[in-house]
Amino acid sequence: PSKPLPVDIEALQALKFESEDPDESARSYKEEGNYHFKRREFQSAKENYTEGLKSGCKDSEMLAVLYTNRAAADFHLKNYGSCYKDCAKAKQLKPDHYRAHERGARALLSLERHADCAAWCDEALSRWVADPELLRLSSQARAVAEASAAKARREAAVGRRAERQLAGVAAALARRGVQIRPGTGRLEMPDDAKVEFAAGDADGNGVLRYPVLLLYPEFGQTDFLRGVDETASLAEVAATVFDPSQPPAAWNSAKAYNPDSALFYLDCSSTSDSAATSKAKPETLDKRLTLAQVLKRPEAALTGSVLLLTVLRAGPYHDRWLKEWWDSQ
C-alpha cells in the first residue's frame, strides 16, 4: 500500500482541484510536479506539469516554467524530442529563461542534432557569454558536427570518384567491344566482383582488370581471381592457379592439372541467346592469348562483370565433356 501523502501535499492537491483561478491552479500543479520530480517520479511530475499547462493560465512566466519543468521530466524519461519542443516553447515565452536554453541544448545533443545544438548554444551564449555549461555543450556539439561534416564530404568525394570510375570502365568496355550478359544464378558470384582500371584511374586509357572465375567441371571445383590484368595471358593465369612452388589444392593433389596440361574454354553455358550459343563451339583457347584478346572473340562475354573460363585436361573426362556438349546442341 502507498504511504499517505504529507498534509501540505494533500492541501495543494485540494487547492488544485478547488481553485477557480487558472494561475493559482497552474501554480499548484507546478508545486505538485516539483514534489514528484524531487522523488524521481518523472512520469507523475510530467503529468502534473501538463495539467498546469492545460489550466488556462495566462502568465507567460509561469507557462515558461511549466514547459521547462516538463522538459526536464521528459529528459529523464529519455523523451528528448518532447524535451526539445518544450524548451523551444519556453524560450519563446521567456527568451531569458536560462533553463530553457540549457535543457534544450542537452536535448539536441542527445538527439544527435549536433549542428542544431551548436547553433542553439550560439544564441544562448549571446546572453550568457562565459557560461561554462553552455560552452561545454557548444564545444561538444561543434566537434561532432564538424567531424560528421568532414566524414560526409569524404564519403561524397569517394562516391563521386566511384561514379567516375564506373563511367570510365563502362566507356572502356564499350570501346573494346566487350559483350556483357546477365548471370543466370547457376553460379554464385562474389558481391564485390567488378571490372576496374589496374592503376585505379578513370580516364579510360588505363589497363582494365577483370575478375575471373575458373570452373573445373571434372571435380566440381572453382577458383576465383579477383583482378587479372587484360594484358595477362591464359598461360600466366594457369601459372598463377597451378603455381608449382605452392602446395596444390586438395582436389589436385596429384597435380594432374598444371600450367602445361590445363586446357581453357570459354564458358558459354550461362547464355540463353541461341545466336551466341551457335557461335560458342567448344574450342581450346590458345594459352598465348591475353584476356583482352579472348574477350574480342565473337562468342566471348562477361557474365555480369566476371569472365568465366572452363578448365579441363586431356583425358576421358575431357572427351566425355565435349561429346555431351555436342549432344546437347
C-alpha positions in Angstrom: 0.0 0.0 0.0 1.2 3.5 -0.8 2.1 5.8 2.0 -0.3 8.7 2.8 0.8 12.0 1.3 2.1 14.7 3.7 -0.6 17.1 4.8 0.9 20.0 2.8 0.8 18.0 -0.4 -2.8 17.0 0.3 -3.6 20.6 0.8 -2.0 21.5 -2.5 -4.0 18.8 -4.3 -7.2 20.0 -2.8 -6.4 23.6 -3.8 -5.5 22.5 -7.3 -8.9 20.9 -7.8 -10.9 23.5 -6.0 -9.3 26.8 -7.2 -11.2 28.7 -9.9 -8.1 30.9 -10.5 -6.2 29.4 -13.5 -3.0 31.0 -12.4 -3.3 29.6 -8.9 -4.3 26.2 -10.3 -1.2 26.2 -12.6 1.0 27.1 -9.6 -0.5 24.2 -7.6 0.2 21.7 -10.4 3.7 23.0 -10.7 4.4 22.5 -7.0 3.0 19.0 -7.1 5.0 18.3 -10.2 8.1 19.5 -8.4 7.3 17.3 -5.4 7.2 14.2 -7.7 10.3 15.3 -9.6 12.4 15.5 -6.4 11.3 12.0 -5.7 12.4 11.0 -9.2 8.8 10.1 -10.1 9.3 11.7 -13.5 6.1 10.4 -15.2 3.9 11.7 -12.4 5.8 15.0 -12.4 5.3 15.3 -16.2 1.5 14.6 -15.8 1.2 17.4 -13.2 3.1 19.9 -15.3 0.9 19.0 -18.3 -2.2 19.7 -16.2 -0.8 23.0 -15.2 -0.3 23.9 -18.9 -3.9 22.9 -19.5 -5.2 25.0 -16.7 -5.8 28.1 -18.8 -3.1 30.1 -17.1 -2.1 33.3 -19.0 1.0 34.1 -17.0 3.8 33.7 -19.6 6.5 33.3 -16.9 4.6 30.5 -15.2 3.9 28.8 -18.5 7.6 29.0 -19.4 8.5 27.4 -16.1 5.9 24.6 -16.6 7.3 23.9 -20.1 10.8 23.9 -18.9 10.0 21.6 -15.9 8.1 19.2 -18.2 11.1 19.2 -20.5 13.3 18.2 -17.5 10.9 15.3 -16.7 10.9 14.2 -20.4 14.7 14.4 -20.5 14.9 11.9 -17.6 12.3 9.8 -19.4 14.6 9.9 -22.5 11.8 11.7 -24.5 14.4 14.0 -26.0 12.3 15.2 -28.8 9.5 16.3 -26.5 12.0 17.9 -24.2 13.4 20.0 -27.0 10.0 21.1 -28.2 9.0 22.2 -24.7 12.3 24.1 -24.3 11.6 25.9 -27.6 8.1 26.9 -26.4 9.5 28.1 -23.0 12.2 30.2 -24.8 9.5 31.9 -26.9 7.6 32.8 -23.8 10.6 33.9 -21.8 13.7 34.4 -24.0 15.9 35.0 -21.0 14.9 31.7 -19.2 18.3 30.1 -18.8 17.0 26.6 -18.0 15.1 26.5 -21.3 18.3 27.3 -23.2 20.5 24.8 -21.3 18.0 21.9 -21.3 17.2 22.5 -25.0 20.9 22.2 -25.8 21.1 18.9 -23.8 18.1 17.6 -25.7 19.5 18.4 -29.1 22.8 16.8 -28.2 21.0 13.7 -27.1 19.1 13.7 -30.4 22.5 13.8 -32.1 21.4 17.0 -33.9 24.9 18.4 -33.4 24.8 21.3 -35.9 21.4 22.4 -34.4 22.8 22.2 -30.9 25.8 24.3 -31.8 23.5 27.0 -33.3 21.2 26.8 -30.3 24.2 27.3 -28.0 25.5 30.2 -30.0 22.2 32.0 -29.4 22.3 31.2 -25.7 25.9 32.3 -25.4 25.0 35.7 -26.8 23.1 36.2 -23.5 25.4 34.2 -21.1 28.7 34.8 -22.8 31.0 32.8 -20.5 28.6 30.3 -19.1 30.7 27.1 -18.6 27.9 24.6 -19.2 26.8 26.3 -22.4 30.4 26.5 -23.6 30.9 22.8 -22.8 27.8 21.8 -24.7 28.7 24.0 -27.6 32.2 22.7 -27.8 31.0 19.1 -27.7 28.3 19.6 -30.3 30.6 21.6 -32.6 33.3 18.9 -32.5 30.9 16.2 -33.5 29.2 18.3 -36.1 32.5 19.2 -37.8 33.6 15.6 -37.7 30.3 14.5 -39.2 30.5 17.2 -41.9 34.1 16.2 -42.8 33.0 12.5 -43.0 30.1 13.4 -45.2 32.5 15.3 -47.5 34.9 12.4 -47.7 32.1 10.0 -48.4 30.7 12.3 -51.1 34.1 12.5 -52.7 34.5 8.8 -52.6 31.1 8.4 -54.2 31.9 10.9 -57.0 35.2 9.1 -57.6 33.5 5.7 -57.8 30.9 7.1 -60.2 33.6 8.5 -62.5 35.5 5.2 -62.4 32.3 3.3 -63.2 31.6 5.5 -66.1 35.2 5.2 -67.3 35.1 1.4 -67.1 31.8 1.3 -69.0 33.2 3.5 -71.7 36.4 1.4 -71.9 34.4 -1.8 -72.2 32.3 -0.3 -75.0 35.4 0.9 -76.9 36.8 -2.6 -76.6 33.6 -4.2 -77.8 33.3 -6.4 -74.8 29.9 -8.0 -74.5 28.1 -8.3 -71.2 25.3 -10.8 -70.4 23.4 -11.2 -67.2 24.2 -14.1 -64.9 21.6 -16.9 -64.6 22.1 -17.8 -60.9 23.8 -21.0 -61.9 27.0 -19.8 -60.3 27.3 -17.7 -57.1 29.4 -14.6 -57.9 31.2 -12.6 -55.2 29.3 -9.5 -54.4 32.3 -7.2 -54.9 33.4 -8.7 -58.2 33.9 -5.8 -60.6 35.9 -4.6 -63.6 38.2 -1.8 -62.8 41.3 0.0 -64.0 44.5 -1.6 -62.9 46.0 1.8 -61.9 42.8 3.0 -60.3 42.4 5.8 -62.9 39.2 6.6 -64.6 40.4 8.4 -67.7 39.6 5.4 -69.9 43.2 4.9 -71.0 44.3 2.5 -68.3 44.6 -1.3 -68.4 41.4 -3.0 -67.4 41.5 -5.6 -64.7 38.9 -8.4 -64.8 37.5 -10.8 -62.2 38.0 -14.3 -63.5 36.1 -17.4 -62.3 37.8 -20.7 -63.3 35.5 -23.8 -63.5 36.8 -27.3 -63.1 33.8 -29.5 -64.0 35.7 -32.7 -63.6 35.9 -32.1 -59.9 33.1 -29.6 -59.3 35.6 -27.0 -58.1 36.2 -23.4 -58.9 39.0 -20.8 -58.4 38.2 -17.0 -58.2 40.8 -14.4 -59.2 39.6 -11.0 -58.1 41.6 -8.9 -60.6 43.5 -10.1 -63.6 45.0 -7.5 -66.0 43.7 -7.7 -69.5 47.3 -7.9 -70.7 47.8 -11.2 -68.8 47.9 -14.4 -71.0 46.0 -17.6 -70.2 49.4 -19.1 -69.6 50.0 -16.6 -66.9 46.6 -17.4 -65.4 47.5 -21.1 -65.4 50.8 -20.4 -63.8 49.1 -18.4 -61.0 46.5 -21.0 -60.1 48.8 -24.0 -60.6 51.9 -22.5 -59.2 54.4 -25.4 -58.9 56.1 -23.7 -56.0 52.9 -23.8 -53.9 51.1 -26.8 -52.5 48.3 -27.9 -54.9 44.6 -27.8 -53.9 43.3 -31.0 -52.2 41.3 -32.0 -55.3 44.5 -31.6 -57.4 46.9 -33.4 -55.1 48.4 -35.5 -58.0 49.0 -32.2 -59.9 47.2 -33.6 -62.9 46.1 -30.0 -63.5 49.2 -27.9 -64.1 50.3 -25.0 -66.3 51.2 -27.4 -69.2 48.1 -29.7 -69.0 45.4 -27.0 -68.4 43.1 -26.5 -71.4 41.0 -23.4 -71.4 37.5 -23.0 -72.9 35.1 -20.1 -72.8 32.1 -20.9 -70.6 29.1 -20.2 -72.8 26.6 -22.3 -70.9 25.1 -19.3 -69.0 23.7 -17.6 -72.1 20.2 -18.1 -73.4 21.0 -16.4 -76.7 20.7 -19.0 -79.4 22.8 -16.9 -81.8 25.6 -16.7 -79.2 25.3 -20.4 -78.4 25.7 -21.3 -82.1 29.0 -19.4 -82.1 30.1 -21.0 -78.8 31.5 -24.2 -80.2 34.0 -25.6 -77.7 37.4 -24.6 -78.9 40.6 -24.9 -76.9 41.9 -21.4 -76.4 45.5 -20.7 -77.2 47.2 -20.0 -73.9 49.2 -17.3 -75.5 46.0 -15.2 -75.8 45.6 -12.4 -73.4 42.3 -11.7 -71.7 41.8 -8.7 -73.9 42.2 -11.0 -77.0 39.9 -13.7 -75.5 37.2 -11.1 -75.0 37.4 -9.9 -78.6 36.1 -13.3 -79.8 32.5 -13.2 -81.1 31.3 -15.8 -78.6 33.0 -14.2 -75.6 31.2 -12.2 -73.0 31.4 -11.2 -69.4 28.8 -12.8 -67.2 27.8 -9.8 -65.1 31.3 -8.4 -64.6 33.1 -11.8 -64.4 34.9 -13.7 -67.1 34.0 -17.4 -66.8 36.6 -19.9 -68.1 36.2 -23.7 -68.1 39.5 -25.5 -67.4 40.0 -29.2 -68.4 42.8 -31.5 -69.1 43.2 -34.1 -71.9 41.7 -37.5 -71.0 38.5 -39.4 -70.8 36.6 -36.8 -68.8 37.6 -34.1 -71.4 36.3 -36.3 -74.3 33.1 -37.1 -72.5 32.5 -33.4 -71.7 33.0 -32.5 -75.4 30.6 -35.2 -76.5 27.9 -34.1 -74.0 28.3 -30.5 -75.3 27.8 -31.5 -78.9 24.9 -33.9 -78.0 23.1 -31.0 -76.3 23.1 -28.8 -79.4 
